[in-house]
Amino acid sequence: MKAKRLPFCLTPLLCAGAIGVAPAFAQVDFTGEWAPFYHEDGVERGPGAELGDYTELPINDAARMRADSFDADRISVEEEYQCRPHSPDYGFRSLGNVRIWREIDPETQQVVAFHTHTLAWDSERTIYLDGRPHPPDYAAHTWQGFSTGVWNGDALVVTTTHLKENYLRRNALPRSDRAIVTEHWIRHGDILTIVTITEDPVFLEEPLVRSTNWYLDPGQHIGIFGCEYAPEVPKPEGTVPNFLPGQNPFLHEFANYYGLPFEATRGGKETLYPEYQEKLKDYKPPAKCERYCRCLGIYECNVNSK
Amino acid sequence: MQRQLQVVIALAVFAVCGFAQPTGEIGVLKVQGNVYMLVGAGGNIAAQVGADGILVADTGTEAMAPQVAAALKKLSSKPIAWVIDTNIDSDHTGGNAALPKLVGGGAPGARPRIVAYENVLNRMSAPPTGNLPQAPDALWPNDEYAMASKDFSFNGEAIIVHHVPAAHTDGDSMVHFRRSDVLVVGDVFTPGRYPVIDVARGGSIQGEIDAVNEILRITVPLKYQEAGTYVIPGHGRLCDEADVVEFRDMVTIVRDRVRNLKSKGMTLDQVKAARPTRDYDTEYDAKEGDAFVEAVYKTLDGNK
């Protein structure tokens, strides 16, 4: 959406008015019901990331070992994990149907905040545009974090701090509560693009950059997500399912199925760049596609597709 | 003269125990209900204020008492009526004497009731042994308890003090402000830092794990694992149940790893060399990883 500008001031009165509302002309309205395309990382967002798939992520050794020791029973045994939401740096990439609306100060007619409601975990978020500071370091962290935004031309640049520990990928690759997430919200007509840059001194070797796209869908109705935790797998209280170092039997499944060198599935910044393809010369894709073969959209992913 | 010298030495040694000493301003955060969190005085301090006066859970260091008193006076004009010590460390008890005096407002010569588990009093009042000092008697609890818990009402709110055995030390308490729904847990939970298991003062890994599981038993999230019961840790930011879960998982997993290595006959040095905390060191302070592993190794399965 292109910003409109007054060509010139016709009268002093109009000039005064133009000056008074000038910032609004640089502000794009993101209001609406937005449906995700799901064409980015479709498998990961539909069926879910496969265990041991750390590809495309600049993770460090700590993140890798954390995920290696993860036993998927943990989600069932620890009730506290069952209703654990996704933060915006990952939640927009899950069930990312989102409603966006803006809050306008009646005194100034300036946009002072955007609000979002996402299908996944009924997550609600506020992005303040009124110049308020972020809370002190010792304030509580939340799943959605604390977000402020500033305009860069027609793009909204959002900075989020005070996030809870969450996922880089929901096969247990963690993102820490010290991460700072910067988003660039860009609207092109009925298409919304958000570029997300995650900087995490705890688990990343370099910033993780993702872009996600939505289309305007005025007929969209976001239902209730809902979640109630309950004991699914009875175990003694305090049990934390985990694999001891070197004992996770599932880590090679992903590499073996897709014929990838195991090292190539382990992530790290080196694996993000084209030069790394030189190390994959022996790669041969599976002879026959047997899972996630038509994963062009979330409802098309399937297993054992013909 | 000898008595004075003993007190001076005791004060000096006592002051270097616990975490690093603070400098600077006191941060004040309203948690919820009538409970506030004060940050920057050594250990975190919780203050409950109301018509009956002020209750503080922990008092920070003695050096920071003037700044803490100034912060409390902005919250209430009433005196401190209750002090609860979550453990014996000087960064939690150092202001026991100075802080109530500086806040003032009470009857002349009156002292607040200072609640702590009995082992805090026992250790503070014991003759000096080795590096463990006798604390000055002005800091001693005067309302110690010896059962699993102690409760009373203040400012119209039920206050429940829970003892958690053999965790950070053998004198740890957690304080639950039941109506405000805030839990103050002392050094059994320190987000972003490995727990200090003070073996010489009766701490143990299983007690530590039991203590964080006890926190999870008490806390109830409001919705989707967020808010509800807030948890004020001994050090670090304000937390809720989800944050404690991350910490509980870490201490439990490290315990499992160290137990596995020890069961193979590995010595402490060999276990340290295997770096069983290496995936947590970037989050929980690598400098403290070895000390944590050592405490786990030495206290596994009831060993002391």
Interface residues (C-beta under 8 A of the other chain):
Chain A: N60 D61 A62 A63 R64 M65 R66 S69 R74 E78 E80 Y81 C83 R84 P85 W121 D122 S123 P136 D137 Y138 A139 A140 H141 T142 W143 K164 E165 S176 D177 R178 P201 V202 F203 C227 E237 G238 V240 N242 L244 P245
Chain B: G27 L29 M37 V39 P191 I209 D210 N213 L216 P221 Y224 Q225 E226 A227 Y230 G236 R237 L238 C239 D240 E241 A242 D243 V245 E246 R248 D249 T252 I253 D256 R257 N260 P276 R278 D279 Y280 D281 T282 E283
